[in-house]
Amino acid sequence: PLDISCFRPLKKAYSRQVEDLIQIYITYVSKLEFLYTFHEAFFASMTGKNIQDGFTGSGLVPYDLERVLSKLDIRLRTPIPLNSRAGTL
């Protein structure tokens, strides 16, 4: 649930931070600059609301089986009977 509700906003927020650095002609991000920009982006995106929205949107809280199953990519296939499989006795 957090991939969409938190990590996507984190990626966008971090990208904005890096774009701001590029605007002032900083093209190399040092470890210290990375920590600062990541810290800013992290706390802008990892909010209680985003976390709750992730679990609600996925149907995990409150639990909604239909919503959970609707998000799965399930491809049904007809099983091959045991007696028609190649190489079986």
C-alpha positions in Angstrom: 0.0 0.0 0.0 2.9 2.4 0.6 4.3 2.2 -2.9 1.6 4.5 -4.3 0.6 6.6 -1.3 4.1 7.3 0.1 7.0 6.3 -2.2 5.6 7.9 -5.3 5.2 11.3 -3.5 8.7 10.7 -2.0 10.1 10.3 -5.5 8.4 13.4 -6.8 9.4 15.5 -3.7 13.0 14.3 -4.0 13.0 15.1 -7.8 11.7 18.6 -7.0 14.6 19.1 -4.4 17.1 18.0 -7.0 15.6 20.3 -9.6 16.0 23.2 -7.2 19.7 22.3 -6.8 20.0 22.2 -10.6 18.4 25.7 -10.8 21.3 27.1 -8.8 23.9 25.2 -10.9 24.6 22.4 -8.5 25.0 19.4 -10.7 26.8 17.1 -8.3 25.0 16.0 -5.1 27.4 15.3 -2.3 26.4 12.8 0.5 25.6 15.8 2.8 23.4 17.4 0.1 21.7 14.1 -0.5 20.9 13.6 3.2 19.5 17.1 3.4 17.4 16.9 0.2 16.2 13.4 1.1 15.3 14.5 4.6 13.2 17.3 3.3 11.5 15.1 0.7 10.9 12.3 3.2 9.1 14.4 5.7 7.1 16.2 3.0 5.8 12.8 1.7 5.7 10.4 4.6 2.7 11.9 6.4 0.2 10.1 8.5 -2.5 10.9 6.0 -0.5 9.4 3.1 0.2 6.2 5.1 -3.4 5.9 6.1 -4.6 6.6 2.6 -2.3 3.8 1.3 -3.9 1.2 3.6 -7.4 2.5 2.9 -6.9 2.6 -0.8 -5.6 -0.9 -0.9 -8.6 -2.2 1.0 -6.5 -3.5 3.9 -7.9 -1.0 6.5 -10.8 -1.3 6.9 -10.5 -4.8 5.4 -12.4 -5.1 2.1 -11.7 -8.4 0.4 -13.3 -7.3 -2.9 -11.0 -4.2 -3.1 -7.9 -6.3 -2.3 -8.7 -8.9 -4.9 -9.6 -6.3 -7.6 -6.0 -5.0 -7.4 -4.4 -8.4 -8.0 -3.3 -9.4 -11.5 -4.5 -13.0 -11.6 -4.6 -15.0 -14.8 -6.6 -18.1 -14.5 -5.6 -21.1 -16.5 -7.2 -24.5 -16.9 -5.0 -27.2 -15.2 -3.8 -30.1 -17.3 -5.1 -33.4 -16.1 -2.4 -35.7 -14.6 -2.9 -38.5 -17.1 -2.3 -36.3 -20.1 0.9 -34.7 -19.0 4.0 -35.5 -21.1 6.5 -37.7 -19.5 4.3 -39.1 -16.7 3.9 -42.8 -16.0 
